[in-house]
Amino acid sequence: MTTILIVDDDELFRTMLEAMLRKEGHQVLSAVNGTEALALLESQSPDLIMTDILMPDGDGIELITALNQQQRDIPIIAMSGGRRTISLEFNLESAALMGVKATLPKPFTRDSLRQVLADALQP
């Protein structure tokens, strides 16, 4: 069973994604921002992290940077729906340049979620 950490400040989206992942047979951990995720990672070792990019109190880029500095070898899927002033393409391209395993634009389908999970979990 794969353990996945979801990091997203949107409670409704996070709850929906948790349900989708559990239905696919994964164990799920969650955090509302990068700061909470880093604290959780002190005691938990997920197999994969799915993080939103734009969040208050520790965004996804800060989380990815911290994990890279710690040399944590956990695959990361960066997610973004963008905002009015910043496009989701810019957010996801920035994350890709930082070495995330995959990117996923919001909203996404169950099939695209399955595909990106399969890609990200390959050795």
FISE-347832 format. One record per residue: residue number from 1; z, y, x of N, C-alpha, C in turn. Coordinates in steps of 0.1 Angstrom, whole numbers, plus 5000, padded with zeros to 4 digits. Layout:
N
{NUM; {Z; Y; X}; {Z; Y; X}; {Z; Y; X}} ...
//
This chain:
123
{1; {5000; 4988; 5008}; {5000; 5000; 5000}; {5000; 5012; 5009}} {2; {4991; 5022; 5006}; {4990; 5034; 5013}; {4999; 5045; 5008}} {3; {5006; 5051; 5017}; {5015; 5063; 5012}; {5007; 5076; 5015}} {4; {5006; 5084; 5005}; {4999; 5096; 5006}; {5008; 5108; 5002}} {5; {5008; 5118; 5011}; {5015; 5130; 5009}; {5006; 5141; 5003}} {6; {5009; 5146; 4991}; {5001; 5156; 4985}; {5009; 5169; 4987}} {7; {5002; 5180; 4992}; {5008; 5193; 4994}; {5000; 5203; 4986}} {8; {5005; 5208; 4976}; {4998; 5217; 4967}; {5008; 5225; 4959}} {9; {5006; 5238; 4958}; {5016; 5247; 4950}; {5013; 5247; 4935}} {10; {5002; 5242; 4931}; {4998; 5241; 4917}; {5005; 5229; 4911}} {11; {5015; 5230; 4903}; {5023; 5219; 4898}; {5014; 5210; 4889}} {12; {5006; 5216; 4880}; {4998; 5208; 4871}; {4988; 5200; 4879}} {13; {4981; 5206; 4889}; {4972; 5199; 4897}; {4979; 5188; 4905}} {14; {4990; 5191; 4911}; {4997; 5181; 4919}; {5002; 5169; 4911}} {15; {5006; 5172; 4899}; {5011; 5161; 4890}; {4999; 5152; 4886}} {16; {4987; 5158; 4883}; {4975; 5151; 4879}; {4971; 5142; 4891}} {17; {4971; 5148; 4903}; {4966; 5141; 4915}; {4976; 5129; 4918}} {18; {4989; 5131; 4916}; {4998; 5121; 4918}; {4995; 5109; 4909}} {19; {4993; 5112; 4896}; {4990; 5102; 4886}; {4977; 5094; 4890}} {20; {4967; 5101; 4894}; {4954; 5095; 4898}; {4956; 5085; 4910}} {21; {4964; 5090; 4920}; {4966; 5082; 4932}; {4975; 5069; 4929}} {22; {4985; 5071; 4920}; {4993; 5060; 4916}; {4985; 5049; 4909}} {23; {4976; 5054; 4900}; {4968; 5045; 4892}; {4959; 5037; 4902}} {24; {4955; 5043; 4913}; {4947; 5036; 4923}; {4955; 5027; 4932}} {25; {4968; 5026; 4930}; {4977; 5017; 4937}; {4984; 5023; 4950}} {26; {4983; 5036; 4951}; {4990; 5043; 4963}; {5004; 5047; 4959}} {27; {5012; 5048; 4970}; {5025; 5054; 4969}; {5024; 5068; 4972}} {28; {5031; 5077; 4965}; {5028; 5092; 4966}; {5041; 5099; 4969}} {29; {5040; 5108; 4979}; {5050; 5118; 4982}; {5044; 5132; 4978}} {30; {5052; 5142; 4976}; {5046; 5155; 4973}; {5055; 5166; 4978}} {31; {5048; 5177; 4981}; {5055; 5189; 4986}; {5047; 5201; 4980}} {32; {5054; 5212; 4978}; {5048; 5224; 4971}; {5042; 5234; 4981}} {33; {5044; 5232; 4994}; {5038; 5241; 5004}; {5039; 5234; 5018}} {34; {5033; 5240; 5028}; {5034; 5235; 5041}; {5048; 5234; 5047}} {35; {5056; 5244; 5044}; {5070; 5244; 5050}; {5077; 5232; 5045}} {36; {5076; 5229; 5032}; {5083; 5217; 5026}; {5077; 5204; 5031}} {37; {5064; 5204; 5033}; {5057; 5192; 5038}; {5063; 5189; 5052}} {38; {5064; 5199; 5061}; {5069; 5197; 5075}; {5083; 5191; 5074}} {39; {5091; 5196; 5065}; {5105; 5192; 5064}; {5105; 5177; 5060}} {40; {5096; 5174; 5050}; {5095; 5160; 5045}; {5091; 5150; 5056}} {41; {5082; 5155; 5065}; {5076; 5147; 5075}; {5087; 5143; 5086}} {42; {5098; 5150; 5086}; {5109; 5147; 5095}; {5115; 5133; 5092}} {43; {5114; 5129; 5079}; {5120; 5117; 5075}; {5110; 5107; 5069}} {44; {5098; 5111; 5066}; {5088; 5102; 5060}; {5076; 5101; 5069}} {45; {5068; 5090; 5068}; {5056; 5088; 5076}; {5045; 5084; 5068}} {46; {5038; 5093; 5061}; {5027; 5089; 5052}; {5015; 5084; 5060}} {47; {5007; 5077; 5054}; {4994; 5072; 5060}; {4983; 5083; 5059}} {48; {4985; 5092; 5050}; {4975; 5102; 5048}; {4981; 5115; 5042}} {49; {4976; 5126; 5045}; {4980; 5139; 5039}; {4969; 5145; 5032}} {50; {4971; 5149; 5019}; {4961; 5157; 5012}; {4967; 5171; 5010}} {51; {4961; 5181; 5016}; {4967; 5195; 5015}; {4957; 5205; 5009}} {52; {4963; 5213; 5000}; {4956; 5225; 4996}; {4955; 5235; 5008}} {53; {4946; 5244; 5008}; {4945; 5254; 5019}; {4953; 5266; 5016}} {54; {4951; 5272; 5004}; {4958; 5285; 5000}; {4970; 5282; 4993}} {55; {4982; 5285; 4999}; {4995; 5283; 4993}; {5004; 5293; 4999}} {56; {5014; 5298; 4991}; {5025; 5306; 4997}; {5035; 5298; 5005}} {57; {5042; 5304; 5014}; {5052; 5298; 5022}; {5047; 5286; 5030}} {58; {5037; 5288; 5038}; {5032; 5277; 5046}; {5019; 5272; 5040}} {59; {5008; 5278; 5043}; {4995; 5273; 5037}; {4990; 5261; 5045}} {60; {4979; 5255; 5040}; {4973; 5243; 5046}; {4969; 5245; 5060}} {61; {4964; 5257; 5064}; {4959; 5259; 5078}; {4971; 5259; 5087}} {62; {4982; 5265; 5082}; {4995; 5265; 5091}; {5000; 5251; 5092}} {63; {4999; 5243; 5081}; {5004; 5229; 5082}; {4995; 5221; 5092}} {64; {4982; 5222; 5091}; {4973; 5215; 5100}; {4975; 5219; 5114}} {65; {4977; 5232; 5117}; {4980; 5237; 5130}; {4993; 5231; 5135}} {66; {5004; 5231; 5127}; {5016; 5225; 5132}; {5015; 5210; 5135}} {67; {5008; 5203; 5127}; {5006; 5188; 5129}; {4998; 5186; 5142}} {68; {4988; 5194; 5144}; {4980; 5193; 5156}; {4989; 5196; 5169}} {69; {4997; 5206; 5168}; {5006; 5210; 5179}; {5016; 5198; 5181}} {70; {5021; 5192; 5171}; {5030; 5180; 5172}; {5023; 5168; 5176}} {71; {5010; 5168; 5177}; {5001; 5157; 5180}; {5004; 5145; 5171}} {72; {5006; 5148; 5158}; {5008; 5138; 5147}; {4994; 5132; 5144}} {73; {4993; 5120; 5144}; {4980; 5113; 5142}; {4979; 5108; 5128}} {74; {4980; 5117; 5118}; {4979; 5114; 5104}; {4966; 5120; 5099}} {75; {4958; 5112; 5093}; {4945; 5117; 5087}; {4949; 5128; 5076}} {76; {4941; 5138; 5076}; {4943; 5149; 5066}; {4930; 5151; 5058}} {77; {4932; 5153; 5045}; {4921; 5157; 5036}; {4925; 5171; 5032}} {78; {4916; 5181; 5035}; {4918; 5195; 5031}; {4912; 5197; 5017}} {79; {4919; 5203; 5008}; {4914; 5206; 4994}; {4914; 5221; 4992}} {80; {4904; 5226; 4985}; {4904; 5240; 4981}; {4896; 5243; 4969}} {81; {4901; 5252; 4961}; {4893; 5257; 4950}; {4889; 5271; 4952}} {82; {4893; 5277; 4963}; {4889; 5290; 4967}; {4897; 5300; 4959}} {83; {4895; 5313; 4961}; {4901; 5324; 4954}; {4890; 5335; 4953}} {84; {4892; 5345; 4945}; {4882; 5355; 4943}; {4877; 5361; 4956}} {85; {4887; 5363; 4966}; {4883; 5370; 4978}; {4879; 5361; 4989}} {86; {4882; 5348; 4988}; {4879; 5338; 4998}; {4873; 5326; 4992}} {87; {4861; 5322; 4997}; {4854; 5311; 4990}; {4860; 5297; 4995}} {88; {4858; 5287; 4986}; {4863; 5274; 4990}; {4855; 5269; 5002}} {89; {4842; 5272; 5003}; {4835; 5268; 5015}; {4841; 5273; 5028}} {90; {4845; 5286; 5028}; {4851; 5291; 5040}; {4864; 5284; 5043}} {91; {4872; 5281; 5033}; {4885; 5274; 5035}; {4883; 5260; 5040}} {92; {4873; 5253; 5034}; {4871; 5239; 5039}; {4864; 5239; 5052}} {93; {4855; 5248; 5055}; {4849; 5248; 5068}; {4859; 5251; 5079}} {94; {4869; 5260; 5076}; {4879; 5264; 5086}; {4888; 5251; 5089}} {95; {4891; 5244; 5078}; {4899; 5231; 5080}; {4891; 5221; 5088}} {96; {4878; 5220; 5085}; {4870; 5210; 5092}; {4870; 5213; 5107}} {97; {4869; 5226; 5111}; {4869; 5230; 5125}; {4882; 5226; 5131}} {98; {4893; 5225; 5124}; {4906; 5222; 5129}; {4908; 5207; 5130}} {99; {4898; 5199; 5126}; {4899; 5184; 5129}; {4903; 5176; 5117}} {100; {4903; 5181; 5105}; {4907; 5173; 5094}; {4897; 5161; 5092}} {101; {4902; 5151; 5086}; {4893; 5139; 5085}; {4883; 5141; 5074}} {102; {4886; 5148; 5064}; {4876; 5151; 5053}; {4880; 5163; 5045}} {103; {4871; 5168; 5037}; {4874; 5180; 5029}; {4870; 5176; 5014}} {104; {4876; 5183; 5005}; {4874; 5179; 4991}; {4875; 5192; 4983}} {105; {4863; 5197; 4977}; {4864; 5209; 4969}; {4870; 5206; 4955}} {106; {4878; 5215; 4950}; {4884; 5214; 4937}; {4875; 5222; 4927}} {107; {4873; 5217; 4915}; {4878; 5204; 4910}; {4869; 5193; 4915}} {108; {4874; 5181; 4914}; {4867; 5169; 4919}; {4868; 5158; 4909}} {109; {4859; 5148; 4910}; {4859; 5137; 4901}; {4867; 5125; 4907}} {110; {4871; 5116; 4899}; {4878; 5104; 4904}; {4869; 5096; 4914}} {111; {4856; 5096; 4912}; {4847; 5089; 4921}; {4847; 5096; 4935}} {112; {4846; 5110; 4935}; {4846; 5117; 4947}; {4860; 5115; 4955}} {113; {4871; 5114; 4947}; {4884; 5112; 4953}; {4884; 5098; 4960}} {114; {4879; 5088; 4953}; {4879; 5075; 4959}; {4871; 5074; 4971}} {115; {4859; 5081; 4971}; {4851; 5081; 4983}; {4857; 5088; 4995}} {116; {4863; 5100; 4993}; {4869; 5107; 5004}; {4882; 5100; 5009}} {117; {4889; 5093; 5000}; {4900; 5085; 5005}; {4895; 5073; 5014}} {118; {4885; 5067; 5009}; {4880; 5055; 5017}; {4875; 5060; 5031}} {119; {4868; 5072; 5031}; {4863; 5077; 5044}; {4875; 5081; 5053}} {120; {4885; 5088; 5047}; {4896; 5093; 5055}; {4905; 5082; 5061}} {121; {4906; 5071; 5054}; {4915; 5060; 5058}; {4908; 5050; 5067}} {122; {4895; 5052; 5070}; {4888; 5043; 5080}; {4893; 5047; 5094}} {123; {4895; 5036; 5102}; {4900; 5039; 5116}; {4889; 5046; 5124}} 
//
